[in-house]
Amino acid sequence: MEETVRVRTQQLRDTQLEIVQRLAQAAEHRDNETGSHIVRMSHYAVVLGRACGMNEEDCDTLFHATPMHDVGKLGIPDSILLKPGKLDADEWEIMKQHTVIGARLLANSQSPILQMGERIALTHHEKWDGSGYPNHLEGEDIPLVGRICAVADVFDA
């Protein structure tokens, strides 16, 4: 009986991770990011998480949640997301909404991975000095995972 429960639990986790990966891939296909960027970013995030004192379980969750940082770009019109030139002020305001859209897509989940993904999606463009978006959070008001993903994203870019 214990073995059956263990196997079913692992199957459920594997399915959950597959869904998360496919969701991240869907967002990637709308944007010009590569899968390599997402993988590198996830690894960087884990290194930073460990350096910040996160435990291994939280680092594992971070590894799987990080690829969803831009999932909200699924809700951004192609005319803006794929525009070859610089965005005008109105377009930029729409683009910034990918953080809120991503958080909404991932909201109200029972999954620790999706819960962390929601925090990351919403806060990965906040800046220490409060000049980021969408909520102009500053300093330690920005969740650690959002700060970590922001650094990992910029570092890889």
Backbone as numpy.savetxt, mean C-alpha at the origin, in Angstrom:
# Nx Ny Nz CAx CAy CAz Cx Cy Cz
-7.51 -34.33 13.32 -8.33 -33.14 13.32 -7.46 -31.88 13.32
-6.42 -31.86 14.17 -5.53 -30.70 14.23 -4.84 -30.47 12.89
-4.43 -31.56 12.24 -3.77 -31.44 10.94 -4.73 -30.86 9.90
-5.98 -31.28 9.92 -6.98 -30.76 9.00 -7.16 -29.26 9.20
-7.25 -28.84 10.45 -7.40 -27.41 10.76 -6.17 -26.64 10.30
-4.98 -27.18 10.53 -3.75 -26.52 10.10 -3.70 -26.36 8.59
-4.06 -27.43 7.87 -4.05 -27.40 6.41 -5.07 -26.39 5.90
-6.27 -26.41 6.44 -7.32 -25.47 6.00 -6.93 -24.02 6.31
-6.32 -23.80 7.45 -5.87 -22.46 7.82 -4.82 -21.98 6.84
-3.88 -22.84 6.47 -2.84 -22.47 5.51 -3.46 -22.21 4.13
-4.43 -23.01 3.74 -5.10 -22.79 2.45 -5.81 -21.44 2.44
-6.45 -21.09 3.54 -7.14 -19.81 3.65 -6.14 -18.66 3.54
-5.02 -18.77 4.24 -4.00 -17.72 4.17 -3.42 -17.61 2.77
-3.15 -18.75 2.14 -2.62 -18.73 0.78 -3.60 -18.04 -0.18
-4.88 -18.34 -0.03 -5.91 -17.71 -0.87 -5.96 -16.22 -0.63
-5.89 -15.83 0.64 -5.91 -14.41 0.98 -4.72 -13.70 0.35
-3.54 -14.28 0.45 -2.35 -13.67 -0.13 -2.44 -13.58 -1.65
-3.02 -14.59 -2.26 -3.19 -14.57 -3.71 -4.12 -13.44 -4.13
-5.20 -13.24 -3.39 -6.14 -12.16 -3.70 -5.45 -10.81 -3.55
-4.68 -10.64 -2.49 -3.95 -9.39 -2.27 -2.98 -9.14 -3.43
-2.25 -10.17 -3.84 -1.30 -10.03 -4.93 -2.00 -9.67 -6.24
-3.13 -10.29 -6.48 -3.88 -10.00 -7.72 -4.44 -8.57 -7.71
-4.88 -8.11 -6.55 -5.37 -6.75 -6.43 -4.24 -5.76 -6.71
-3.08 -6.01 -6.15 -1.91 -5.15 -6.40 -1.53 -5.19 -7.88
-1.59 -6.35 -8.49 -1.27 -6.47 -9.92 -2.27 -5.69 -10.77
-3.53 -5.71 -10.39 -4.55 -4.95 -11.13 -4.22 -3.47 -11.10
-3.82 -2.97 -9.93 -3.46 -1.56 -9.82 -2.21 -1.26 -10.65
-1.24 -2.16 -10.63 -0.01 -1.99 -11.42 -0.30 -1.86 -12.90
-1.23 -2.66 -13.40 -1.53 -2.66 -14.83 -2.18 -1.35 -15.28
-2.77 -0.63 -14.36 -3.35 0.67 -14.71 -2.30 1.76 -14.71
-1.23 1.54 -14.01 -0.17 2.52 -13.89 1.05 1.95 -14.60
2.07 2.72 -14.75 3.26 2.22 -15.44 4.31 1.67 -14.49
3.93 1.40 -13.24 4.87 0.77 -12.32 5.12 -0.66 -12.76
6.27 -1.18 -12.41 6.57 -2.56 -12.75 6.37 -3.43 -11.52
6.17 -4.71 -11.77 6.08 -5.65 -10.66 7.36 -5.67 -9.85
8.48 -5.41 -10.50 9.75 -5.38 -9.80 9.78 -4.26 -8.76
9.18 -3.11 -9.10 9.11 -2.00 -8.14 8.37 -2.43 -6.89
7.25 -3.11 -7.07 6.42 -3.53 -5.94 7.19 -4.52 -5.06
7.88 -5.46 -5.68 8.64 -6.46 -4.92 9.79 -5.80 -4.18
10.54 -4.95 -4.87 11.66 -4.27 -4.21 11.16 -3.41 -3.05
10.08 -2.69 -3.30 9.52 -1.82 -2.28 9.10 -2.63 -1.04
8.52 -3.79 -1.24 8.11 -4.64 -0.12 9.31 -5.09 0.70
10.38 -5.45 0.02 11.59 -5.87 0.72 12.22 -4.70 1.49
12.27 -3.53 0.86 12.80 -2.35 1.55 11.97 -2.04 2.79
10.65 -2.15 2.65 9.75 -1.84 3.77 10.03 -2.77 4.95
10.26 -4.04 4.68 10.55 -4.99 5.76 11.86 -4.64 6.45
12.88 -4.30 5.68 14.16 -3.91 6.27 13.96 -2.70 7.18
13.21 -1.72 6.70 12.94 -0.53 7.51 12.09 -0.86 8.72
11.10 -1.74 8.53 10.26 -2.15 9.66 11.06 -2.80 10.77
11.96 -3.68 10.39 12.83 -4.32 11.40 13.69 -3.28 12.10
14.25 -2.34 11.32 15.09 -1.30 11.90 14.32 -0.40 12.87
13.01 -0.30 12.64 12.15 0.51 13.53 11.62 -0.30 14.71
12.00 -1.58 14.79 11.60 -2.40 15.93 10.34 -3.22 15.75
9.83 -3.31 14.52 8.64 -4.14 14.29 9.02 -5.61 14.47
8.09 -6.40 15.02 8.33 -7.84 15.17 8.16 -8.54 13.82
8.57 -9.81 13.77 8.56 -10.55 12.50 7.15 -10.73 11.94
6.17 -10.94 12.81 4.79 -11.10 12.33 4.30 -9.82 11.67
4.58 -8.68 12.30 4.19 -7.40 11.71 4.97 -7.12 10.42
6.24 -7.51 10.39 7.03 -7.34 9.17 6.49 -8.21 8.03
6.03 -9.40 8.35 5.43 -10.27 7.34 4.14 -9.62 6.81
3.35 -9.09 7.70 2.12 -8.40 7.28 2.47 -7.20 6.42
3.48 -6.44 6.83 3.94 -5.29 6.06 4.39 -5.70 4.66
5.11 -6.80 4.57 5.58 -7.29 3.27 4.40 -7.51 2.31
3.32 -8.08 2.83 2.17 -8.38 1.97 1.23 -7.20 1.79
1.26 -6.23 2.69 0.38 -5.07 2.60 0.96 -3.97 1.72
2.27 -3.85 1.69 2.93 -2.78 0.94 2.53 -2.73 -0.53
2.38 -3.85 -1.24 2.03 -3.77 -2.65 0.69 -3.09 -2.93
-0.12 -2.90 -1.91 -1.43 -2.28 -2.12 -1.39 -0.76 -1.93
-0.19 -0.18 -1.78 -0.10 1.25 -1.50 -0.81 2.11 -2.54
-0.79 1.72 -3.79 -1.40 2.52 -4.85 -2.66 1.88 -5.45
-3.29 0.99 -4.71 -4.47 0.31 -5.24 -5.58 1.30 -5.60
-5.60 2.44 -4.96 -6.61 3.46 -5.25 -6.50 4.04 -6.65
-5.37 3.82 -7.31 -5.23 4.31 -8.68 -6.20 3.61 -9.62
-6.78 2.51 -9.16 -7.84 1.86 -9.94 -9.01 2.81 -10.19
-9.21 3.76 -9.30 -10.32 4.70 -9.42 -9.98 6.02 -10.08
-8.78 6.14 -10.58 -8.36 7.39 -11.24 -8.57 7.24 -12.75
-9.21 8.24 -13.38 -9.44 8.13 -14.83 -8.14 7.99 -15.62
-8.20 7.19 -16.68 -7.03 6.98 -17.54 -6.46 8.29 -18.06
-7.32 9.24 -18.38 -6.87 10.51 -18.94 -5.92 11.24 -17.99
-6.04 10.96 -16.71 -5.15 11.56 -15.71 -4.01 10.61 -15.37
-4.36 9.38 -15.08 -3.35 8.41 -14.65 -2.28 8.18 -15.71
-2.68 8.16 -16.96 -1.76 7.83 -18.05 -1.31 9.05 -18.85
-1.63 10.23 -18.37 -1.25 11.45 -19.07 0.27 11.54 -19.18
0.78 11.73 -20.38 2.23 11.75 -20.56 2.91 12.99 -19.97
2.24 14.10 -19.95 2.85 15.33 -19.45 2.50 15.59 -17.99
2.84 16.77 -17.56 2.57 17.19 -16.19 1.08 17.41 -15.99
0.59 17.03 -14.81 -0.82 17.23 -14.49 -1.06 18.69 -14.13
-2.24 19.21 -14.55 -2.59 20.57 -14.11 -3.14 20.48 -12.69
-3.44 21.62 -12.09 -3.85 21.67 -10.69 -5.10 20.83 -10.42
-6.09 20.89 -11.29 -7.32 20.11 -11.10 -7.05 18.61 -11.23
-6.25 18.24 -12.22 -5.89 16.83 -12.40 -5.11 16.31 -11.19
-4.21 17.14 -10.66 -3.41 16.73 -9.51 -4.30 16.47 -8.30
-5.32 17.30 -8.11 -6.26 17.09 -7.00 -6.98 15.76 -7.14
-7.34 15.40 -8.37 -7.99 14.11 -8.62 -7.00 12.98 -8.35
-5.77 13.11 -8.83 -4.75 12.07 -8.62 -4.51 11.83 -7.14
-4.49 12.88 -6.35 -4.24 12.73 -4.92 -5.34 11.91 -4.23
-6.49 11.81 -4.86 -7.58 11.04 -4.27 -7.32 9.53 -4.28
-6.26 9.08 -4.99 -5.98 7.64 -5.00 -5.73 7.11 -3.59
-5.26 7.97 -2.70 -5.02 7.54 -1.32 -6.33 7.22 -0.62
-7.31 8.08 -0.78 -8.62 7.90 -0.15 -9.37 6.74 -0.80
-9.29 6.66 -2.12 -9.95 5.56 -2.84 -9.37 4.22 -2.40
-8.06 4.14 -2.31 -7.41 2.90 -1.88 -7.84 2.51 -0.48
-7.88 3.47 0.43 -8.30 3.18 1.80 -9.74 2.68 1.83
-10.59 3.28 1.02 -12.00 2.83 0.96 -12.10 1.40 0.41
-11.31 1.10 -0.61 -11.34 -0.25 -1.19 -10.95 -1.32 -0.16
-10.05 -0.96 0.74 -9.52 -1.93 1.70 -10.20 -1.85 3.07
-11.09 -0.91 3.25 -11.70 -0.64 4.56 -12.58 -1.79 5.06
-12.71 -1.84 6.36 -13.63 -2.75 7.06 -13.32 -4.22 6.88
-12.07 -4.54 6.70 -11.67 -5.94 6.56 -11.33 -6.54 7.91
-11.50 -7.83 8.03 -11.07 -8.57 9.21 -9.61 -9.00 9.08
-9.07 -8.90 7.88 -7.71 -9.34 7.59 -6.68 -8.33 8.08
-5.71 -8.78 8.87 -4.63 -7.86 9.28 -3.87 -7.28 8.09
-3.71 -8.05 7.03 -3.01 -7.56 5.85 -3.79 -6.42 5.19
-5.09 -6.61 5.02 -5.89 -5.55 4.40 -6.04 -4.36 5.33
-6.10 -4.58 6.63 -6.16 -3.47 7.57 -4.90 -2.62 7.48
-3.74 -3.27 7.44 -2.49 -2.53 7.29 -2.43 -1.87 5.91
-2.89 -2.59 4.89 -2.93 -2.02 3.55 -3.77 -0.76 3.49
-4.87 -0.75 4.22 -5.72 0.45 4.28 -4.94 1.63 4.86
-4.23 1.40 5.97 -3.45 2.49 6.59 -2.35 2.97 5.63
-1.71 2.02 4.96 -0.65 2.38 4.02 -1.22 3.17 2.84
-2.29 2.69 2.25 -2.88 3.37 1.09 -3.24 4.81 1.44
-3.80 5.01 2.62 -4.24 6.34 3.02 -3.09 7.27 3.36
-2.00 6.75 3.92 -0.99 7.63 4.51 0.38 7.63 3.82
0.55 6.91 2.74 1.90 6.82 2.16 2.36 8.08 1.43
1.50 9.09 1.33 1.92 10.38 0.76 1.88 11.51 1.79
1.70 11.16 3.05 1.81 12.17 4.10 3.28 12.48 4.29
3.59 13.69 4.78 4.99 14.09 4.96 5.20 14.58 6.38
6.39 14.33 6.87 6.75 14.65 8.25 6.38 16.09 8.63
6.53 17.02 7.68 6.28 18.43 7.98 4.81 18.82 7.79
3.95 17.86 7.46 2.53 18.15 7.30 2.12 18.61 5.91
3.06 18.65 4.99 2.76 19.14 3.64 2.23 18.05 2.70
2.07 16.82 3.21 1.61 15.73 2.36 0.09 15.69 2.23
-0.39 14.59 1.71 -1.84 14.44 1.51 -2.26 13.03 1.82
-3.53 12.78 2.09 -4.69 13.65 1.95 -5.03 14.46 3.21
-4.48 14.10 4.36 -4.93 14.71 5.61 -3.91 15.64 6.25
-2.81 15.91 5.57 -1.77 16.81 6.08 -1.32 16.42 7.49
-1.19 15.10 7.70 -0.67 14.62 8.97 0.79 15.00 9.06
1.29 15.10 10.28 2.70 15.40 10.43 3.32 14.57 11.54
4.63 14.39 11.43 5.38 13.69 12.45 4.83 12.31 12.75
4.79 12.02 14.03 4.35 10.69 14.46 2.84 10.49 14.37
2.12 11.51 13.93 0.69 11.31 13.64 0.51 10.44 12.41
1.54 10.37 11.58 1.52 9.50 10.41 1.83 8.09 10.91
0.97 7.11 10.62 1.27 5.75 11.07 2.65 5.29 10.57
3.33 4.54 11.41 4.67 4.06 11.08 4.68 3.36 9.72
3.69 2.52 9.45 3.70 1.79 8.18 3.56 2.72 6.98
2.84 3.82 7.14 2.75 4.82 6.08 4.08 5.51 5.85
4.78 5.83 6.94 6.10 6.46 6.82 7.09 5.51 6.16
7.04 4.26 6.58 7.95 3.25 6.02 7.71 3.10 4.52
6.47 2.99 4.12 6.17 2.78 2.70 6.52 4.02 1.87
6.35 5.20 2.45 6.73 6.40 1.73 8.23 6.40 1.44
9.03 6.04 2.42 10.48 6.00 2.23 10.85 4.92 1.21
10.26 3.74 1.36 10.57 2.63 0.45 10.18 2.98 -1.00
9.04 3.63 -1.16 8.55 4.00 -2.50 9.49 5.02 -3.15
9.84 6.06 -2.42 10.72 7.09 -2.96 12.12 6.53 -3.20
12.61 5.73 -2.28 13.93 5.14 -2.44 14.00 4.31 -3.72
12.99 3.48 -3.95 13.02 2.64 -5.14 12.84 3.47 -6.41
12.01 4.50 -6.35 11.81 5.35 -7.53 13.10 6.05 -7.93
